[in-house]
Amino acid sequence: MATLAKILTAFVAIEHLGVMVLEMFFWDHPVGQRIFGMTPEVSASSAILAKNQGLYNGFLAAGLFWGLLSGRNELKIFFLACVVAAGIFGGLTAKTSILLTQALPAVIGLILCLRQGRPPGN
């Protein structure tokens, strides 16, 4: 279970690193416009906000990597919980698919991290 928790945590961290790159560097670019379904006008007018949002996704990725590299489960739990909260909020306010792409992997990783160290059946 610990290995699966690490793999899922790494997946969520890499996902957020990728989102950071998209939001900070490719938002106002044909690639970002296609991925996020925006017109050039919409992406141009929201590029500064996207860079800021991308920075926050980078912080989430950094925290998850910190938890993985340090082996401190409480860090993984904290940052996965942050991703779950952001994913639920994004799913309710921006795009429903965020619940599946962002929140669900983090929820599963969070459950696995919380189960570490508990005896089977508890």
Residue pairs with C-beta under 8 A, 6 or more apart in sequence:
1 112
1 115
1 116
2 116
4 112
5 76
5 109
5 112
5 113
5 115
5 116
6 68
8 105
8 108
8 109
8 112
9 64
9 67
9 68
9 76
9 80
9 109
9 113
10 64
10 68
11 105
11 109
12 64
12 80
12 83
12 105
12 106
12 109
13 60
13 61
13 64
13 65
13 68
14 61
15 101
15 102
15 105
16 57
16 58
16 60
16 61
16 64
16 83
17 57
17 58
17 61
19 54
19 57
20 54
20 55
20 57
20 58
20 61
21 54
22 31
22 32
22 35
22 36
22 54
23 32
23 50
23 51
23 53
23 54
23 57
24 50
24 51
24 54
24 55
24 58
25 54
26 32
26 35
27 36
27 43
27 46
27 47
27 50
27 51
27 54
28 40
28 43
28 44
28 47
28 50
29 43
32 38
32 43
32 50
33 39
33 40
33 43
36 43
38 46
43 50
60 79
60 82
60 83
60 86
63 75
63 78
63 79
63 82
64 76
64 79
64 80
64 83
66 72
66 75
66 79
67 73
67 74
67 75
67 76
67 77
67 78
67 79
68 76
73 113
73 116
73 117
76 109
76 113
77 110
77 113
77 114
80 106
80 109
80 110
80 113
81 106
81 110
83 102
83 103
83 106
84 103
84 106
84 107
84 110
86 102
86 103
87 98
87 99
87 101
87 102
87 103
87 104
87 106
88 99
88 103
90 98
90 102
90 103
91 97
91 98
91 99
91 102
91 103
